[in-house]
């Protein structure tokens, strides 16, 4: 087994805008969730999620949802950090059909692989990291919460 370590970097809670359902496409149902803002807190990063970016979510016919997220963090001291990640949320084998009927689960477990980029000298260390995000979406409040860890 290869040697690795997970270090908790931060937790964020994002408020999402109401979804834009683009509809059924060849790859599944496309839904955009724009980010309205949020809070970032943790041992390595503190600040806020800016009201830019979105999750360009695609719900495949097999019930697997794929995430494609672009976001921005403004740290407590004014640095800007670009955050991008992809991941999955499994709504179950009948998730696609249930979604088309307007039936969403109360929450959805999310697993992602974030990367960060910045030019701020105090945060250049973030450019070198591959992270994992363990999250959950709450469809009733349109909030998403993630714990983000670096893989070392």
N, CA, C and O of each residue as an XYZ file, in Angstrom:
608
protein
N       0.841     -1.178      0.000
C       0.000      0.000      0.000
C       0.886      1.243      0.000
O       1.868      1.318      0.739
N       0.533      2.201     -0.826
C       1.287      3.444     -0.893
C       1.010      4.303      0.336
O      -0.079      4.270      0.909
N       2.017      5.066      0.722
C       1.900      5.930      1.891
C       1.206      7.238      1.492
O       1.608      7.888      0.527
N       0.179      7.611      2.229
C      -0.490      8.890      1.997
C      -1.080      9.389      3.311
O      -1.174      8.659      4.298
N      -1.474     10.660      3.284
C      -2.077     11.276      4.459
C      -3.139     12.262      3.987
O      -2.970     12.923      2.963
N      -4.222     12.356      4.732
C      -5.253     13.352      4.463
C      -5.172     14.438      5.529
O      -5.178     14.145      6.725
N      -5.096     15.695      5.089
C      -5.064     16.836      6.004
C      -6.290     17.703      5.751
O      -6.525     18.144      4.626
N      -7.075     17.946      6.806
C      -8.255     18.801      6.659
C      -7.803     20.235      6.407
O      -7.078     20.818      7.213
N      -8.238     20.798      5.281
C      -7.889     22.175      4.929
C      -8.959     23.159      5.373
O      -8.668     24.176      6.003
N     -10.207     22.836      5.032
C     -11.309     23.739      5.350
C     -12.642     23.034      5.131
O     -12.726     21.983      4.495
N     -13.658     23.645      5.675
C     -15.041     23.250      5.441
C     -15.730     24.444      4.805
O     -15.501     25.583      5.210
N     -16.568     24.191      3.816
C     -17.357     25.304      3.296
C     -18.819     24.924      3.192
O     -19.182     23.773      2.947
N     -19.642     25.939      3.389
C     -21.086     25.811      3.211
C     -21.477     26.821      2.148
O     -21.259     28.022      2.310
N     -22.055     26.332      1.064
C     -22.449     27.194     -0.048
C     -23.964     27.277     -0.136
O     -24.668     26.274     -0.016
N     -24.446     28.486     -0.347
C     -25.861     28.689     -0.651
C     -25.981     28.716     -2.169
O     -25.253     29.442     -2.845
N     -26.902     27.921     -2.698
C     -27.103     27.856     -4.137
C     -28.355     28.619     -4.537
O     -29.303     28.743     -3.761
N     -28.338     29.125     -5.760
C     -29.536     29.725     -6.345
C     -30.501     28.606     -6.735
O     -30.080     27.456     -6.858
N     -31.780     28.914     -6.930
C     -32.689     27.890     -7.453
C     -32.140     27.323     -8.766
O     -31.560     28.058     -9.565
N     -32.321     26.026     -8.986
C     -31.715     25.385    -10.152
C     -32.306     25.864    -11.474
O     -33.490     26.188    -11.576
N     -31.444     25.895    -12.471
C     -31.860     26.108    -13.859
C     -31.847     24.736    -14.516
O     -30.777     24.165    -14.731
N     -33.006     24.205    -14.834
C     -33.082     22.895    -15.476
C     -33.056     23.114    -16.980
O     -34.001     23.649    -17.560
N     -31.957     22.691    -17.606
C     -31.833     22.841    -19.045
C     -32.588     21.750    -19.781
O     -32.923     21.903    -20.956
N     -32.860     20.639    -19.089
C     -33.662     19.571    -19.670
C     -32.850     18.359    -20.066
O     -31.638     18.285    -19.868
N     -33.582     17.401    -20.642
C     -32.975     16.135    -21.056
C     -32.116     16.349    -22.296
O     -32.547     16.940    -23.287
N     -30.895     15.851    -22.206
C     -29.948     15.912    -23.318
C     -29.452     14.503    -23.584
O     -29.839     13.569    -22.881
N     -28.622     14.339    -24.562
C     -28.122     13.006    -24.911
C     -27.394     12.342    -23.751
O     -27.418     11.118    -23.623
N     -26.748     13.139    -22.905
C     -25.974     12.584    -21.788
C     -26.761     12.498    -20.490
O     -26.254     11.970    -19.500
N     -27.987     13.006    -20.472
C     -28.797     13.005    -19.262
C     -29.481     14.344    -19.083
O     -29.576     15.134    -20.022
N     -29.960     14.598    -17.869
C     -30.629     15.860    -17.565
C     -29.594     16.841    -17.040
O     -28.867     16.545    -16.091
N     -29.533     17.998    -17.657
C     -28.571     19.024    -17.273
C     -29.242     20.046    -16.370
O     -30.302     20.577    -16.703
N     -28.616     20.325    -15.213
C     -29.135     21.283    -14.238
C     -27.975     22.162    -13.775
O     -26.938     21.652    -13.351
N     -28.146     23.474    -13.855
C     -27.126     24.400    -13.371
C     -27.551     24.955    -12.017
O     -28.679     25.416    -11.842
N     -26.620     24.900    -11.058
C     -26.835     25.472     -9.731
C     -25.836     26.606     -9.543
O     -24.665     26.346     -9.264
N     -26.265     27.856     -9.686
C     -25.375     29.002     -9.484
C     -25.099     29.178     -7.989
O     -25.970     28.947     -7.150
N     -23.878     29.589     -7.677
C     -23.468     29.809     -6.290
C     -23.870     31.217     -5.870
O     -23.506     32.194     -6.524
N     -24.626     31.320     -4.771
C     -25.057     32.622     -4.254
C     -24.069     33.181     -3.234
O     -24.122     34.367     -2.908
N     -23.167     32.335     -2.725
C     -22.195     32.745     -1.717
C     -22.044     31.660     -0.677
O     -22.674     30.606     -0.769
N     -21.206     31.917      0.316
C     -21.016     30.922      1.363
C     -19.853     31.261      2.269
O     -19.168     32.267      2.082
N     -19.644     30.406      3.251
C     -18.586     30.587      4.247
C     -17.539     29.491      4.128
O     -17.852     28.339      3.825
N     -16.286     29.871      4.372
C     -15.154     28.951      4.353
C     -14.449     29.075      5.700
O     -14.084     30.177      6.110
N     -14.258     27.951      6.390
C     -13.558     27.999      7.673
C     -12.757     26.719      7.865
O     -13.209     25.630      7.511
N     -11.579     26.862      8.421
C     -10.764     25.685      8.669
C      -9.354     26.037      9.073
O      -9.008     27.212      9.194
N      -8.536     25.015      9.282
C      -7.172     25.249      9.745
C      -6.263     25.910      8.710
O      -5.297     26.570      9.091
N      -6.542     25.754      7.410
C      -5.650     26.332      6.388
C      -6.268     27.485      5.613
O      -5.543     28.342      5.108
N      -7.594     27.523      5.510
C      -8.267     28.602      4.775
C      -9.476     29.085      5.558
O     -10.230     28.301      6.134
N      -9.635     30.414      5.558
C     -10.811     31.049      6.145
C     -11.230     32.171      5.203
O     -10.383     32.861      4.635
N     -12.519     32.349      5.042
C     -13.004     33.421      4.180
C     -14.423     33.163      3.746
O     -15.262     32.702      4.520
N     -14.676     33.477      2.470
C     -16.033     33.304      1.958
C     -16.004     32.840      0.511
O     -15.062     33.105     -0.236
N     -17.063     32.142      0.147
C     -17.282     31.796     -1.253
C     -17.950     32.990     -1.910
O     -18.940     33.515     -1.401
N     -17.414     33.412     -3.025
C     -17.996     34.545     -3.734
C     -19.211     34.095     -4.545
O     -19.350     32.921     -4.888
N     -20.075     35.045     -4.839
C     -21.288     34.756     -5.612
C     -20.963     34.739     -7.103
O     -21.544     35.480     -7.896
N     -20.033     33.886     -7.453
C     -19.674     33.636     -8.854
C     -19.532     32.128     -9.002
O     -19.289     31.425     -8.021
N     -19.677     31.648    -10.187
C     -19.494     30.227    -10.426
C     -20.773     29.441    -10.248
O     -21.821     29.978     -9.887
N     -20.654     28.147    -10.512
C     -21.824     27.272    -10.478
C     -21.382     25.825    -10.520
O     -20.229     25.506    -10.807
N     -22.339     24.960    -10.223
C     -22.202     23.532    -10.472
C     -23.001     23.239    -11.726
O     -24.214     23.445    -11.761
N     -22.320     22.759    -12.754
C     -22.959     22.364    -14.002
C     -23.205     20.864    -13.898
O     -22.401     20.051    -14.354
N     -24.328     20.520    -13.291
C     -24.673     19.157    -12.882
C     -25.344     18.418    -14.029
O     -26.176     18.978    -14.743
N     -24.974     17.153    -14.197
C     -25.593     16.312    -15.220
C     -26.055     15.019    -14.567
O     -25.242     14.276    -14.018
N     -27.349     14.744    -14.623
C     -27.898     13.511    -14.075
C     -28.049     12.497    -15.197
O     -28.923     12.624    -16.056
N     -27.192     11.498    -15.177
C     -27.188     10.464    -16.211
C     -28.401      9.548    -16.055
O     -29.034      9.514    -15.000
N     -28.715      8.811    -17.113
C     -29.879      7.925    -17.085
C     -29.725      6.785    -16.091
O     -30.723      6.166    -15.719
N     -28.501      6.485    -15.647
C     -28.295      5.425    -14.650
C     -28.430      5.934    -13.212
O     -28.223      5.172    -12.267
N     -28.776      7.217    -13.036
C     -28.968      7.777    -11.705
C     -27.731      8.381    -11.077
O     -27.794      8.900     -9.963
N     -26.602      8.323    -11.774
C     -25.373      8.934    -11.269
C     -25.331     10.386    -11.739
O     -25.446     10.672    -12.930
N     -25.164     11.289    -10.784
C     -25.020     12.697    -11.112
C     -23.552     13.069    -11.142
O     -22.800     12.727    -10.230
N     -23.144     13.767    -12.189
C     -21.760     14.229    -12.274
C     -21.728     15.737    -12.045
O     -22.536     16.490    -12.588
N     -20.769     16.150    -11.224
C     -20.606     17.557    -10.886
C     -19.448     18.142    -11.673
O     -18.437     17.474    -11.892
N     -19.593     19.376    -12.094
C     -18.533     20.136    -12.747
C     -18.644     21.552    -12.192
O     -19.464     22.345    -12.653
N     -17.808     21.863    -11.195
C     -17.974     23.084    -10.410
C     -16.818     24.049    -10.638
O     -15.654     23.652    -10.699
N     -17.165     25.318    -10.761
C     -16.215     26.421    -10.780
C     -16.645     27.377     -9.672
O     -17.816     27.745     -9.593
N     -15.706     27.780     -8.818
C     -16.032     28.665     -7.697
C     -14.827     29.535     -7.374
O     -13.735     29.324     -7.902
N     -15.037     30.515     -6.504
C     -13.949     31.394     -6.070
C     -14.071     31.654     -4.578
O     -15.154     31.916     -4.056
N     -12.922     31.572     -3.906
C     -12.830     31.881     -2.480
C     -12.095     33.206     -2.326
O     -11.071     33.439     -2.968
N     -12.628     34.069     -1.466
C     -11.888     35.239     -1.011
C     -11.516     34.965      0.437
O     -12.389     34.816      1.293
N     -10.210     34.898      0.711
C      -9.751     34.574      2.059
C      -9.987     35.756      3.004
O     -10.290     36.867      2.569
N      -9.843     35.494      4.290
C     -10.049     36.524      5.316
C      -9.116     37.720      5.137
O      -9.414     38.820      5.602
N      -7.974     37.498      4.453
C      -7.023     38.587      4.240
C      -7.013     39.096      2.798
O      -6.072     39.773      2.386
N      -8.057     38.773      2.032
C      -8.240     39.374      0.718
C      -7.681     38.629     -0.475
O      -7.802     39.121     -1.597
N      -7.077     37.471     -0.290
C      -6.557     36.701     -1.424
C      -7.711     36.041     -2.176
O      -8.710     35.645     -1.576
N      -7.562     35.930     -3.484
C      -8.553     35.248     -4.315
C      -7.998     33.901     -4.753
O      -6.863     33.802     -5.219
N      -8.818     32.864     -4.596
C      -8.417     31.505     -4.960
C      -9.490     30.905     -5.853
O     -10.660     30.835     -5.479
N      -9.079     30.475     -7.032
C      -9.963     29.781     -7.965
C     -10.073     28.325     -7.525
O      -9.060     27.687     -7.236
N     -11.281     27.802     -7.472
C     -11.515     26.409     -7.085
C     -12.314     25.739     -8.195
O     -13.327     26.263     -8.659
N     -11.833     24.567     -8.611
C     -12.532     23.786     -9.632
C     -12.553     22.344     -9.181
O     -11.564     21.821     -8.669
N     -13.686     21.714     -9.377
C     -13.737     20.296     -9.036
C     -14.820     19.571     -9.807
O     -15.824     20.138    -10.238
N     -14.554     18.287     -9.955
C     -15.526     17.369    -10.527
C     -15.794     16.291     -9.505
O     -14.996     16.068     -8.594
N     -16.916     15.626     -9.661
C     -17.245     14.576     -8.719
C     -18.544     13.896     -9.067
O     -19.083     14.061    -10.162
N     -19.046     13.115     -8.101
C     -20.267     12.342     -8.328
C     -21.197     12.421     -7.122
O     -20.775     12.629     -5.985
N     -22.459     12.248     -7.418
C     -23.508     12.061     -6.428
C     -24.455     11.013     -6.981
O     -25.040     11.207     -8.046
N     -24.613      9.914     -6.279
C     -25.405      8.784     -6.778
C     -26.833      8.873     -6.252
O     -27.063      8.721     -5.052
N     -27.787      9.118     -7.137
C     -29.196      9.199     -6.765
C     -29.889      7.842     -6.824
O     -31.099      7.762     -6.614
N     -29.150      6.784     -7.103
C     -29.728      5.445     -7.168
C     -30.122      5.068     -8.585
O     -30.226      5.919     -9.468
N     -30.337      3.780     -8.785
C     -30.640      3.280    -10.127
C     -31.882      3.921    -10.731
O     -31.962      4.080    -11.949
N     -32.853      4.290     -9.897
C     -34.072      4.922    -10.405
C     -34.049      6.442    -10.219
O     -35.084      7.097    -10.341
N     -32.876      7.000     -9.925
C     -32.751      8.430     -9.660
C     -33.138      9.309    -10.826
O     -33.742     10.364    -10.630
N     -32.804      8.899    -12.029
C     -33.138      9.678    -13.219
C     -34.653      9.752    -13.380
O     -35.206     10.834    -13.581
N     -35.319      8.614    -13.292
C     -36.781      8.575    -13.445
C     -37.465      9.370    -12.330
O     -38.431     10.091    -12.583
N     -36.964      9.239    -11.094
C     -37.557      9.989     -9.985
C     -37.377     11.487    -10.177
O     -38.282     12.266     -9.879
N     -36.207     11.895    -10.676
C     -35.971     13.314    -10.927
C     -36.963     13.845    -11.957
O     -37.514     14.933    -11.789
N     -37.189     13.083    -13.013
C     -38.124     13.517    -14.055
C     -39.547     13.656    -13.515
O     -40.344     14.423    -14.056
N     -39.868     12.920    -12.453
C     -41.186     13.034    -11.805
C     -41.204     14.132    -10.738
O     -42.225     14.356    -10.089
N     -40.070     14.813    -10.561
C     -39.987     15.872     -9.564
C     -39.723     15.384     -8.156
O     -39.941     16.115     -7.190
N     -39.252     14.142     -8.032
C     -38.991     13.554     -6.720
C     -37.488     13.582     -6.437
O     -36.717     12.851     -7.059
N     -37.085     14.423     -5.503
C     -35.678     14.506     -5.114
C     -35.513     13.956     -3.711
O     -36.407     14.106     -2.879
N     -34.378     13.317     -3.433
C     -34.127     12.900     -2.053
C     -33.899     14.145     -1.196
O     -33.537     15.195     -1.727
N     -34.104     14.049      0.122
C     -33.865     15.230      0.964
C     -32.407     15.685      0.917
O     -32.127     16.884      0.918
N     -31.481     14.725      0.877
C     -30.053     15.049      0.813
C     -29.372     14.119     -0.187
O     -29.909     13.074     -0.557
N     -28.188     14.520     -0.611
C     -27.404     13.726     -1.553
C     -25.942     13.779     -1.141
O     -25.371     14.862     -1.011
N     -25.329     12.609     -0.932
C     -23.897     12.531     -0.628
C     -23.106     12.856     -1.888
O     -23.448     12.399     -2.979
N     -22.044     13.648     -1.734
C     -21.214     14.085     -2.855
C     -19.755     13.762     -2.572
O     -19.285     13.907     -1.444
N     -19.041     13.320     -3.607
C     -17.607     13.039     -3.511
C     -16.924     13.748     -4.676
O     -17.298     13.561     -5.834
N     -15.912     14.569     -4.356
C     -15.298     15.408     -5.378
C     -13.773     15.401     -5.284
O     -13.192     14.882     -4.331
N     -13.142     15.991     -6.299
C     -11.681     16.092     -6.374
C     -11.279     17.539     -6.683
O     -10.947     17.851     -7.827
N     -11.306     18.430     -5.678
C     -10.989     19.841     -5.912
C      -9.505     20.104     -6.197
O      -8.612     19.405     -5.718
N      -9.294     21.154     -7.003
C      -7.974     21.752     -7.229
C      -8.133     23.254     -7.061
O      -9.190     23.818     -7.342
N      -7.067     23.889     -6.600
C      -7.095     25.335     -6.380
C      -5.968     25.999     -7.156
O      -4.942     25.385     -7.449
N      -6.186     27.278     -7.483
C      -5.163     28.064     -8.175
C      -5.245     29.507     -7.691
O      -6.328     30.078     -7.562
N      -4.075     30.083     -7.427
C      -4.001     31.473     -6.994
C      -2.641     32.047     -7.374
O      -1.677     31.312     -7.589
N      -2.583     33.371     -7.451
C      -1.296     34.045     -7.649
C      -0.847     34.753     -6.375
O       0.223     35.362     -6.353
N      -1.644     34.682     -5.323
C      -1.310     35.374     -4.075
C      -0.125     34.678     -3.397
O      -0.172     33.465     -3.191
N       0.932     35.415     -3.048
C       2.141     34.786     -2.505
C       1.930     34.013     -1.204
O       2.663     33.062     -0.934
N       0.956     34.395     -0.403
C       0.726     33.685      0.860
C       0.003     32.351      0.685
O      -0.069     31.554      1.620
N      -0.528     32.111     -0.507
C      -1.320     30.897     -0.721
C      -0.828     30.059     -1.901
O      -1.564     29.214     -2.411
N       0.408     30.288     -2.334
C       0.936     29.504     -3.453
C       0.982     28.012     -3.143
O       0.947     27.191     -4.060
N       1.059     27.652     -1.870
C       1.046     26.244     -1.467
C      -0.216     25.531     -1.969
O      -0.183     24.328     -2.228
N      -1.325     26.264     -2.106
C      -2.588     25.650     -2.541
C      -2.517     25.163     -3.985
O      -3.224     24.228     -4.361
N      -1.665     25.797     -4.798
C      -1.520     25.389     -6.203
C      -0.958     23.976     -6.341
O      -1.144     23.339     -7.378
N      -0.280     23.482     -5.321
C       0.406     22.189     -5.376
C      -0.445     21.019     -4.900
O       0.006     19.874     -4.932
N      -1.655     21.289     -4.464
C      -2.448     20.253     -3.809
C      -3.443     19.562     -4.738
O      -4.023     20.175     -5.635
N      -3.615     18.289     -4.495
C      -4.788     17.568     -4.989
C      -5.632     17.306     -3.758
O      -5.127     16.827     -2.743
N      -6.905     17.618     -3.843
C      -7.781     17.491     -2.680
C      -8.907     16.507     -2.954
O      -9.181     16.143     -4.098
N      -9.542     16.092     -1.881
C     -10.807     15.371     -1.989
C     -11.826     16.135     -1.151
O     -11.500     16.714     -0.115
N     -13.046     16.121     -1.621
C     -14.130     16.768     -0.900
C     -15.197     15.749     -0.561
O     -15.654     15.001     -1.426
N     -15.590     15.723      0.699
C     -16.670     14.861      1.167
C     -17.821     15.799      1.503
O     -17.725     16.604      2.430
N     -18.909     15.694      0.747
C     -19.960     16.681      0.913
C     -21.356     16.113      0.931
O     -21.583     14.916      0.757
N     -22.293     17.038      1.151
C     -23.704     16.683      1.138
C     -24.506     17.883      0.661
O     -24.302     19.008      1.118
N     -25.422     17.623     -0.267
C     -26.352     18.646     -0.732
C     -27.681     18.463     -0.012
O     -28.168     17.342      0.142
N     -28.262     19.574      0.425
C     -29.589     19.570      1.036
C     -30.527     20.280      0.063
O     -30.464     21.499     -0.094
N     -31.390     19.511     -0.583
C     -32.247     20.087     -1.614
C     -33.342     20.982     -1.042
O     -33.860     21.840     -1.756
N     -33.707     20.804      0.225
C     -34.766     21.636      0.805
C     -34.279     23.056      1.083
O     -35.060     24.004      1.000
N     -32.997     23.212      1.413
C     -32.442     24.539      1.710
C     -31.548     25.071      0.594
O     -31.119     26.224      0.635
N     -31.268     24.230     -0.404
C     -30.324     24.565     -1.478
C     -28.957     24.939     -0.917
O     -28.314     25.879     -1.385
N     -28.523     24.182      0.100
C     -27.188     24.370      0.669
C     -26.349     23.124      0.432
O     -26.850     21.999      0.421
N     -25.062     23.362      0.242
C     -24.097     22.288      0.074
C     -23.002     22.490      1.110
O     -22.523     23.607      1.306
N     -22.607     21.411      1.771
C     -21.531     21.468      2.769
C     -20.458     20.467      2.364
O     -20.758     19.320      2.032
N     -19.205     20.913      2.394
C     -18.069     20.052      2.071
C     -16.994     20.170      3.130
O     -16.728     21.256      3.645
N     -16.379     19.046      3.452
C     -15.105     19.015      4.152
C     -14.058     18.726      3.084
O     -14.172     17.742      2.353
N     -13.042     19.577      2.990
C     -12.024     19.451      1.946
C     -10.693     19.074      2.590
O     -10.245     19.704      3.547
N     -10.074     18.032      2.041
C      -8.815     17.484      2.551
C      -7.776     17.478      1.442
O      -8.098     17.209      0.285
N      -6.530     17.775      1.793
C      -5.434     17.585      0.845
C      -4.941     16.151      0.986
O      -4.966     15.571      2.071
N      -4.495     15.597     -0.127
C      -3.916     14.254     -0.144
C      -2.417     14.443     -0.249
O      -1.923     15.027     -1.213
N      -1.697     13.951      0.738
C      -0.233     14.114      0.751
C       0.436     12.767      0.630
O       1.665     12.687      0.621
